[in-house]
Amino acid sequence: MSILEGKKILLGITGGIAAYKCAELTRLLKKEGAEVRVVMTEAATRFVTPLTFQALSANPVSTSLLDADAEAAMGHIHLARWADLILVAPASADFMAKLRAGMANDLLSTLCLAADAPIALAPAMNQGMWLNQATQENSACLEQRSIKLWGPVSGEQACGETGLGRMMEPQALLEQIEWFFSPELLSGVSVLIDAGPTQEAIDPVRFVSNRSSGKMGYAIASAAKGAGAKVCLVSGPVALPVPAVDEFVAVKSAAEMAEAVISRAPGFDIFIATAAVADYRPTLIEGKKIKKKADTVVIALEKTEDILATVSALKKRPFCVGFAAETDSLESYARGKLRAKNLDMIAANKVAGSRGGFESDENALHLFWDGGEQLLEMAPKSILADQLINIIAEKKHESSI
Ligand code: CTP
C-alpha cells in the first residue's frame, strides 16, 4: 500500500506559469491514493482553469473566500482543518510575502493562517525575484516558523533567464510528500552536527577563516529534526537564522568547536561533521592589534585538533559521518579520509570550478562507505539533506543490527 493512501492533501495554487505542472502533480497524488482538494488564487485561474483540477482531483475547486456555494459545501475553516498537509505549488514571491506578513485577504492565505496542518511551499519565480533580499528574508523567516521549503531548483526559466527559481518537478514533489509522510526515521535517535567555518584569531581584531556558509550543515540539522531526531548543532560564525533544534551551541575557534563537540559526542548516536574546521591556527595570538610597520609579516601556524578523528577514536563512539570538500581526485581523497579517520561514511563534494559547494544553495554529494557508494545528484541543499539523512538512518540501522 502506498504511504499516501488516504492522506488528505490540500494543494494551493498561486499565479505562476508553473501552475500547469500541478495538473501532473494532482494526477500523481491521486494515483498514489491521496485525497486531493485544490484551492486556487484568482491569478492561478488565469493560467489553468479550475475545471482541470476539478476533473483530476475529483473534488470541487475552491477559488474564493466569498463564494457562498463553496462555503456551504466545505467552509474555509473546515478545509483548513481537513488537510494532513497543505502544499502551495507554485508559491509565488507575492504569496510568500503575504504568508510572512500573516495576511488573509484571499481564500488560500486565510486557509494557511487558520491551519494547524503542516505547510510546505514549492517556490517558483524569476531568479532575480528569488535572490531579492526581500524574498530571501521571507523564505528564511517562513522556514524558521517550520514552514517547509521544497525548492526552488535551478535551470532554464519561462522568462528566458537561467538560474535558481524553477519549481521542483511534479515527480520530485511527490517524493518529498512521500518522505514527509514516512514514519520518523530517526525517532529516539540523537544527532550531533557541527557546521560552518571557524575563526582563528591573529590579534584582537583579525582572524583567519574560510568560505563555508554553514548552509549544508544547517539543512542537515533541520532534516534530522524533521526525521524525529534529538539534534544538537554546534556552529561556527555564519549568517543564518538558528534552526529549530534541541540544543544550539555557538562557537568561534576550532578549539572551542572541539571542546563543544568532543565533550558531548559520547552521549550521541550519530555525529555528522559538516564544519570546515580550520586545519591550522596562529601559534600566537597577539594581545594588542598588530601595527602596520614591517613590509612583510610572517604568521606561524600550528595544526588544530582533528575533531572528527578524535570523536571517531572515542571508546563510546557515535556513528561518524565526515565531509570532504575536494577540488580534484574526489574518490581517492574521500576514501583515504574514510579509512584514515575510521569513519562510517563520508560525503564528498567538489568545490571550485563547478556548481554547488560552499556558498551555493545547491550541492551534489558522492557518498562512500566501506564496500559501497551512492551519488546524490545536484539539488537544493534542503532536499539533499533529506536524502542524506535517509541514507545515514538506513546505514546506522544496519550497523546496529
Ligand atoms: N575535520 C575536523 N577537524 C579538523 C579538520 C577537519 O573535524 N580539524 C573534519 C571536517 O569537518 C570534515 C572532515 O574532517 O568532516 C574532512 O575535512 P577536510 O578538511 O576536508 O580534511 P582534512 O583531513 O583536513 O584534509 P585536507 O584539508 O588535507 O583535505
Residues whose N, C-alpha, C, O or C-beta is under 5 A from the ligand:
A	BS01	CTP	A273 T274 A275 A276 V277 A278 D279 T304 E305 D306 I307 L308 G322 F323 A324 A325
